[in-house]
Amino acid sequence: MTMDTTYYFVGIKGTGMSSLALLLHDQGLKVTGSDIEKYTFTQRGLELAGIKILPFNKDNIHEGMTVVAGNAFDDNQEEIKQARAMGLKVIRYPDLVEKLIEQTTSIGIAGAHGKTSTTGLLAHVLGGVSPTNYLVGDGSGKGVPNARFFVFEADEYRRHFVAYHPDYVIMTNIDFDHPDYFTGIEDVCDAFSTLASQTKKGIFAWGEDKHLRKIKAEVPVHYYGTEDNDEFRAVNIKRTTKGSSFDVYRHDDFLGNYQIPLFGEHNVLNSLAVIAVSYFEKVDQEEIKHELLSFKGVKRRFTEKYVADMTIIDDYAHHPSEIKATLDAARQKYPKKKIIAVFQPHTFSRTIALMDDFAASLSMADQVFLTDIFSSIREHGGNVSSSDLGSKITKGGEVLKLDNMSPLLDFHDAVVIFMGAGDIQKYEYAYEKLLSSLSYKNN
């Protein structure tokens, strides 16, 4: 990293890119960048840091810049093309992250699901006891002087994480996703195996995942979970409307009782991974217990608000396994309330590949609504619609339209969960506005 250049981020509002921009900014480097003008949930952090966000334009590129290219953009993007024509240095996001990995004790978090929540939790816990740099996939990033740890999210999509050679890796699970890129589960496993082979000190993997049980590496693989053959075990798990508590053992050694203000079995497992890593880095477990108690979650992961008599939850879940985890968490926190799921399918390819799994996981809700499919920039249409998915759902499946959210007004004193990785929030805001206006009139 050098002080005599401006780091220009192409796609600065991307979840990874905004995190990295904030980290470099915290380290005293000059940072700016470009993106679409439409509001995204990551941009507020950039604005608060005073980082300028420009619309895409090749005229933004000047001498004295180092261009950081987001993963979503190829060399034909106008600013990247201009930078290369001018002979400026262009570096890809994963390659810049790798430079940070080399500077500290680095811990990457990989997995088909749970990356962001686990990264956020580990960053919070370690950051409370030692100086810690971090990149979280909700757009949060931080750089501190003389950091001991670097905690970062390692994304498997298009094998981006094979650029990394971290000290440790947490692998939360392996599942088939991104059918537009991976050919099947074997292809996904191959990508994770590559990352495992590049890890320097140790891997922490969920023991109940059959694919992770087959991972081979030159370094120790420490399994965590709830079964007897796991090295780190959570037992005596108690789940209440206030959170969860559990005892932790490493083999037969009792490490202590831990409490978390989080919901769902997946958060017990995420916490266990954090405890295991901190144990090997000889962090005092009493400090870990204390830090776990104060974690408030990451953006767009079970984010709650209350409007009129309704509880509204915003969540990034866009895969059947993630939907199941989110609904499980809602059932734990609100056992006596009706749970209504509003799901925006994300990409045509994923909807086709996982249609039956989506239907099964969504049917865990009491009532299900869908929106139209959100297509990625890499897709221009597909041979499937939300109505096709809706026809397989046993508890509803009606497709909502943005200009008519009134079907949701039939529910009272209930929980509505808006799930998706696209622009599902605009449906949420439309519902909140409608609910608030009717509540105001009734008062």
Buried (B, 14 or more C-beta within 10 A) or exposed (E): BEEEBBBBBBBBBBBBBBBBBBBBBBBEBBBBBBBEEEEBBBBEBBEEBEBEBBEBEBEBBEEEBBBBBBBBBEEEBBBBBBBBEEEBEBBBBBEBBBEBBEEBBBBBBBBBBBBBBBBBBBBBBBBBBBBBBBBBBBBBBBBBEEBBBBBBBBBBEBBBBBBBBBBBBBBBBBBBBBBBBBEEBEEBBEBBBBBBBBBBBBBBBBBBBEBBBEBEBEBEBBBBBBEEEBBBBBEEEEBEEEBBBBBBBBEEEEBEEBBBBBBBBBBBBBBBBBBBBBBBBEBEBEBBBEBBEEBEBBBBBBBBEEBBEBBBBBBBBBBBBBBBBBBBBBBBBBEEBBBBBBBBBBBBBBBBBBBEBBBBBBBBBBBBBBBBBBBBEEBEEBEBBBEBBBEBBEBBBEBBEEEEBEBBEEBEEBBBBBBBBBBBBBBBBBBBEBBEEEEEEEE
